[in-house]
Amino acid sequence: VNLCTNLEFLTGAYAEYIRIPHRIAEKNLYKIPSSLPFQQAAAAEPLACVVHAMDRIKLTPPETICVIGAGPCGLFFVQLAKMIGAQVICVGRSPEKLAVAKNFGADHIVSTLQVKDVEQEIKKFTSHDLGADVVVESVGMPDTWELAPPHFARAVELIASGKIDVRPIIAGERRLKDLAQIFQKGVTENPLKIAVIP
């Protein structure tokens, strides 16, 4: 269900050039700082969704947050939670992505490939074995653009100021002509993010 009262689509992506309808350009374009590379600015949209979620969670130190999923959004949750001083447990499958979570400051990482009882493992890292104060599932539920604009501005500022580091989340750059290979790699290897350059 789409709740937009005045819906206009922008069909097309992964193109060297695209014509953007006036209404979309007027309402949805955001000027990024000239010092912020496009590859990093592209991470502002998923980060904005995480900023929105963190605003709603109202996590305070020394509370513990358990982040399920070590993809881009999960890694943003780790960084934002550490910025406010929370204890962070990150749960995931990929050793490479869990290593990034640890580098971003996760206090504990739990590999679902190595631990049989994930819930009990999480409880070991919490006060009185009661579990985390907040649990966030960040494996793949999409957020709506309509709720994101104020959070998008904050996301751009967090990336541009260096408070949130998106560089380890960008697994590389590929040319537009290699799009089929990029998606095939996504099926077999599931990289974090790949910047597609025209």
N, C-alpha and C positions, 0 to 999 in steps of 0.2 A: 504494500500500500504506500503510495507516495502522497504526502500531505501538502505538497506545494500547491498554492492557489493559482500561480501563474507560471506553469512549468514550460521551460524551453530547454531542449537538449542540444548538446554539442556532440554531434556524432563524428567520430574519427579520432584517431590517436596514432602514435608512432609514425608520424609523418614529418617530413622536413619543414613543411609549411602547412598552416591551417588557418582558415578564415573564421574568426570568432564573431558571432552575432553581437551587435551593439549592446543589447541589454545585459548579456553575460559579461562583456568587457567592462561595462559600467559598474556592475554590482559585484563581480567576483574576482577581478584582477587585484593583485596586491603587489605593491612596489617593494622589492627587496633591497637591502643595502648593497651598494656597488661592490663592497668588499666581500660579499657572500657569494661563493661559487654556485652556479646553477645546480650542480650535482648534490651539494649539501642542502640547498634551498628546497629541493624536491622532497626532502625528508620532513619538511614542516607540516605537511598535511597529516601524516600518521602521528607525528608528535603532538599536533593540535588535539587530536582525539584523546591522546593519553593525558594531556594537560587538562582537558575537560573532565575526564574521569577522576583525576587526582583532586580537582576542585570539588567534585561531588563526594569523594571519599572522606575528605578532611582528616587525613592521616596526621598524627602528631607524634613526635618522639616522646618516649622511647618505644612506641608501638611497633609491632612486627607485621610486615606485609609479606605474604607469600605470592609470588608472581608465577603463574603456571604458563609456561611458554617462553622460550628464549629467542623468539623472532624479533623483528624490529620493534614492534610495540612493547613486547615484554622487556626488551633492553632499555627502552625509554622509561618504562615504569621503574626499573632498577635505578637508573640515573636520577630521576626526579625524587624518588623516595630517599635516596642517599643525600640529595641536596637538602632535604628538610631534617635529616638526622634520624630517620627510621632504621630499624633493623630489617634486613632484606634476605628472604630465602627465595631462590630462583629454581624452578623445577623445569626440566626439559629433557630432550633425548640426545641432541647433537652435542658431542664433546667440544666441538669448535665454538658453537654458540654459547655453551655454558662457560667456556674459558673467557669469552668476551664479557659475559655477565660478571664473572669474578673480577676481571680487569676494571669493570665499571663500578666495583665496590660491593657487589653482593656479599653479604656476610657468610652465607652458606649456599652451596649449590647441591641439587639433588638430581641425579641422573635416573630417569625412569627405566633405562636399560640396565642399570646396575643394582637398583634397589627393588626388592620384591614388594614391600609394604610402604608405599610412598607416604601415606598419611602418618604412619608411626614414625617414619624418618623425620618428617616435618616437625612433629611434636617434640622430638628430642632436642630441637633447637629453640624451643619456646619455654616461657616461664611455666613451671609446674607441669610441663608436658600437656598443656591445654590446647595447643595449636596457635596459629597466627591470629592476630586481632582482625586483620583484613586479608581476604583472598581475592586475587584478580585473575580471571581467566583471559589470557591474551593470545589465544591460539588462532582466532580468525573471525570473530564477529564484527562485521562492518558497522561503523557509525555513520550518521547522516551528515551531509555537508551543511544543512540548514543550521545545525547547532555549533558548527565549528568556527565561523569567522573571528570572534573575539579571541578564541584560543589559538587560531592560526597566527594572528599578530604576535601573541606571546611566544608561540613556537618559533617563528622567524627570529625574534629577539633573542631567545635562548640559544639558537644555533649561531647567529651572527656574533653574539658576545662570547661564545666559546664555553658557556656554562654547560651546554649539552653537546657532546662530541658525537657527530653522526658519521665521521670518516670510517671507523671500523665496521659500520653497518653496510657501507657501500662496498660490495665485493669486487667491483671493477667497473670498467667502461667498455661498451661494445658499440659498434656502428649499427645504424638503423638497418642496413642491408643484411645484418646477421641475426635479425629478429627470430627467425625460425629456430636457429641454434640456441638462442637465449632461452626460449620457452622449452626446448627439449632438455637443456641443462637443468631448468627449473623442475622438470618432472623427475629427473634422475638424481640430482644433487641437492636441490632445494637451497640455493644460496640465499643470503639475507636480502640485499638489494643490488641491482645492477643498473648503472646509469646508461641509458640509451641515448647516444649522440647522433644527430642527423648527419 
